[in-house]
Each structure stands twice: as C-alpha cells, then as structure tokens.
C-alpha cells in the first residue's frame, strides 16, 4: 500500500472536518511547513458589528497551524492542538480571511507553529490576527 504525500494527507483530512465545511472554509496552498486556509465572508461567520467573528478567525488559524505541522510528520501520525494564543490585531473585515500556518520548529512529539490571519478585499490585505500554537503528534 502506498502512503499519501503530505499534501494529499492534508487535503484528505481537511475534507473530513465538519466545522470547516459548516463555516465555508476552503483549503488553499499546501507545502512543507506551510498551509493556507481561506474563509469567504458570509453572515454565518460574522459578529454583531458585521466583522468576521473572532471565533471564526481563530478556528481557521488553528487548523492552518495544525495542518502545517502535519506536513512535517510521517505517515501514521496525526496532530492535536495542545495550546494556542492569538492576538486579534484589527477588526476583520473584507471579502475573505486567509489564515497561514507556518512551522517554526518541528519535533518528534511537539511542533510549534506561527499563525497569521489576513483580511483581504481584492488585492488589499491586512494582518488582523497573529498567534503561536503547539501541537502534539499522536498515532493515527
């Protein structure tokens, strides 16, 4: 049996996430140590002032970081978040959010990732959230 490439593993796992489907998030670029997740603006992901809700913002940040970590690990291993901290830097308003998870240090057990979230309208992008996350490798 052939094992899936890290990119294929991330795509297969993302497709199983009910929450990502529920909020309308989609997987973007996937490369070793970096994953992008996009979330289009919709009434389902806003708060009372019409901005993207902080919960939606941190949800895609968490998944982007976790999947970035997964790209660095071998077959038969999954990841779970141990902790994360996100600073919401500005009101998140735009056509979509883009979360970028980037591995800072990958280890056998723990991986530390950076998470940045940008609000985008056309070609204009603004950093609206930034954070750091630790994930743990677990046997699938």
C-alpha positions as a LaTeX table, in Angstrom:
\begin{tabular}{lrrr}
\hline
Residue & $x$ (\AA) & $y$ (\AA) & $z$ (\AA) \\
\hline
Unk1 & 0.00 & 0.00 & 0.00 \\
Unk2 & 1.40 & 3.42 & $-0.92$ \\
Unk3 & 1.25 & 6.16 & 1.65 \\
Unk4 & $-0.19$ & 9.53 & 0.73 \\
Unk5 & 2.05 & 12.54 & 0.23 \\
Unk6 & 1.86 & 15.19 & 2.97 \\
Unk7 & $-0.18$ & 17.42 & 0.63 \\
Unk8 & $-2.66$ & 14.60 & $-0.07$ \\
Unk9 & $-2.85$ & 13.75 & 3.66 \\
Unk10 & $-3.74$ & 17.35 & 4.49 \\
Unk11 & $-6.37$ & 17.51 & 1.73 \\
Unk12 & $-7.95$ & 14.22 & 2.84 \\
Unk13 & $-8.02$ & 15.29 & 6.48 \\
Unk14 & $-9.40$ & 18.74 & 5.68 \\
Unk15 & $-12.23$ & 17.16 & 3.68 \\
Unk16 & $-13.32$ & 15.29 & 6.84 \\
Unk17 & $-13.58$ & 18.42 & 9.01 \\
Unk18 & $-17.24$ & 19.17 & 9.54 \\
Unk19 & $-16.57$ & 22.57 & 11.05 \\
Unk20 & $-14.56$ & 23.75 & 8.05 \\
Unk21 & $-17.39$ & 22.71 & 5.73 \\
Unk22 & $-20.00$ & 24.26 & 8.03 \\
Unk23 & $-18.36$ & 27.70 & 8.01 \\
Unk24 & $-17.44$ & 27.53 & 4.30 \\
Unk25 & $-13.65$ & 27.41 & 4.69 \\
Unk26 & $-11.54$ & 26.01 & 1.89 \\
Unk27 & $-8.02$ & 24.69 & 1.72 \\
Unk28 & $-5.52$ & 26.82 & $-0.17$ \\
Unk29 & $-1.80$ & 26.38 & $-0.73$ \\
Unk30 & $-0.19$ & 23.39 & 0.99 \\
Unk31 & 3.58 & 22.99 & 1.06 \\
Unk32 & 6.04 & 21.50 & 3.55 \\
Unk33 & 5.72 & 23.54 & 6.73 \\
Unk34 & 3.06 & 25.94 & 5.45 \\
Unk35 & $-0.71$ & 25.75 & 4.91 \\
Unk36 & $-3.23$ & 28.41 & 3.84 \\
Unk37 & $-6.95$ & 28.28 & 4.64 \\
Unk38 & $-9.48$ & 30.72 & 3.13 \\
Unk39 & $-12.79$ & 31.77 & 4.64 \\
Unk40 & $-15.22$ & 33.80 & 2.49 \\
Unk41 & $-17.31$ & 36.48 & 4.18 \\
Unk42 & $-20.84$ & 35.32 & 4.95 \\
Unk43 & $-23.47$ & 36.15 & 7.59 \\
Unk44 & $-22.73$ & 32.81 & 9.27 \\
Unk45 & $-19.19$ & 33.90 & 10.31 \\
Unk46 & $-19.84$ & 37.49 & 11.46 \\
Unk47 & $-20.34$ & 39.08 & 14.83 \\
Unk48 & $-22.86$ & 41.78 & 15.72 \\
Unk49 & $-20.90$ & 44.63 & 14.05 \\
Unk50 & $-20.54$ & 42.82 & 10.72 \\
Unk51 & $-16.87$ & 41.86 & 11.16 \\
Unk52 & $-15.62$ & 38.29 & 10.94 \\
Unk53 & $-16.16$ & 36.75 & 14.37 \\
Unk54 & $-13.05$ & 36.14 & 16.45 \\
Unk55 & $-14.13$ & 32.52 & 16.80 \\
Unk56 & $-14.12$ & 32.06 & 13.02 \\
Unk57 & $-10.77$ & 33.83 & 12.79 \\
Unk58 & $-9.13$ & 31.63 & 15.42 \\
Unk59 & $-10.77$ & 28.48 & 14.05 \\
Unk60 & $-9.10$ & 28.78 & 10.67 \\
Unk61 & $-5.82$ & 29.88 & 12.30 \\
Unk62 & $-5.84$ & 26.76 & 14.50 \\
Unk63 & $-6.46$ & 24.48 & 11.52 \\
Unk64 & $-3.83$ & 26.19 & 9.34 \\
Unk65 & $-1.19$ & 25.75 & 12.05 \\
Unk66 & $-2.15$ & 22.16 & 12.75 \\
Unk67 & $-2.06$ & 21.22 & 9.09 \\
Unk68 & 1.28 & 22.98 & 8.63 \\
Unk69 & 2.61 & 20.75 & 11.42 \\
Unk70 & 1.08 & 17.66 & 9.79 \\
Unk71 & 3.02 & 18.32 & 6.57 \\
Unk72 & 6.25 & 17.77 & 8.53 \\
Unk73 & 5.29 & 14.43 & 10.06 \\
Unk74 & 5.38 & 10.92 & 8.66 \\
Unk75 & 2.57 & 8.58 & 7.68 \\
Unk76 & 0.51 & 7.12 & 10.51 \\
Unk77 & 0.80 & 10.28 & 12.61 \\
Unk78 & $-1.88$ & 12.91 & 13.24 \\
Unk79 & $-1.78$ & 16.10 & 15.28 \\
Unk80 & $-3.84$ & 17.62 & 18.06 \\
Unk81 & $-3.58$ & 21.16 & 19.39 \\
Unk82 & $-2.02$ & 21.41 & 22.84 \\
Unk83 & $-2.36$ & 25.18 & 23.13 \\
Unk84 & $-2.55$ & 28.35 & 21.10 \\
Unk85 & $-2.56$ & 32.08 & 21.69 \\
Unk86 & $-3.96$ & 34.52 & 19.16 \\
Unk87 & $-3.88$ & 38.30 & 19.27 \\
Unk88 & $-6.74$ & 39.93 & 17.35 \\
Unk89 & $-4.95$ & 42.97 & 15.93 \\
Unk90 & $-7.67$ & 44.76 & 13.98 \\
Unk91 & $-11.34$ & 44.35 & 13.09 \\
Unk92 & $-11.52$ & 41.59 & 10.47 \\
Unk93 & $-13.49$ & 42.96 & 7.56 \\
Unk94 & $-13.14$ & 42.07 & 3.89 \\
Unk95 & $-14.20$ & 39.63 & 1.22 \\
Unk96 & $-12.36$ & 36.78 & 2.88 \\
Unk97 & $-9.90$ & 35.80 & 5.56 \\
Unk98 & $-6.71$ & 33.91 & 4.78 \\
Unk99 & $-5.03$ & 32.02 & 7.62 \\
Unk100 & $-1.42$ & 30.98 & 7.10 \\
Unk101 & 0.10 & 28.38 & 9.37 \\
Unk102 & 3.89 & 28.14 & 9.33 \\
Unk103 & 6.05 & 25.66 & 11.22 \\
Unk104 & 8.62 & 27.34 & 13.45 \\
Unk105 & 10.06 & 24.13 & 14.92 \\
Unk106 & 9.06 & 20.57 & 14.15 \\
Unk107 & 9.88 & 17.84 & 16.64 \\
Unk108 & 9.03 & 14.17 & 17.06 \\
Unk109 & 6.40 & 14.93 & 19.69 \\
Unk110 & 5.73 & 18.68 & 19.75 \\
Unk111 & 5.65 & 21.14 & 16.88 \\
Unk112 & 5.42 & 24.92 & 17.27 \\
Unk113 & 3.69 & 26.95 & 14.57 \\
Unk114 & 3.04 & 30.58 & 13.79 \\
Unk115 & $-0.44$ & 31.57 & 12.69 \\
Unk116 & $-1.21$ & 34.76 & 10.76 \\
Unk117 & $-4.65$ & 35.77 & 9.52 \\
Unk118 & $-5.19$ & 38.39 & 6.85 \\
Unk119 & $-8.42$ & 40.07 & 5.78 \\
Unk120 & $-8.48$ & 40.51 & 2.01 \\
Unk121 & $-10.53$ & 42.68 & $-0.30$ \\
Unk122 & $-9.31$ & 42.32 & $-3.88$ \\
Unk123 & $-5.54$ & 42.76 & $-3.86$ \\
Unk124 & $-5.56$ & 44.60 & $-0.50$ \\
Unk125 & $-4.53$ & 42.50 & 2.52 \\
Unk126 & $-4.40$ & 43.48 & 6.18 \\
Unk127 & $-3.00$ & 41.46 & 9.08 \\
Unk128 & $-5.88$ & 41.07 & 11.54 \\
Unk129 & $-4.63$ & 38.29 & 13.83 \\
Unk130 & $-1.34$ & 36.69 & 14.78 \\
Unk131 & $-0.52$ & 33.86 & 17.12 \\
Unk132 & 1.50 & 30.82 & 18.05 \\
Unk133 & 0.43 & 27.23 & 18.55 \\
Unk134 & 1.84 & 24.00 & 19.89 \\
Unk135 & 0.58 & 20.68 & 18.53 \\
Unk136 & 1.35 & 17.15 & 19.62 \\
Unk137 & 1.95 & 14.21 & 17.30 \\
Unk138 & $-0.30$ & 11.22 & 18.01 \\
Unk139 & $-0.55$ & 7.84 & 16.31 \\
Unk140 & $-3.41$ & 7.76 & 13.82 \\
\hline
\end{tabular}
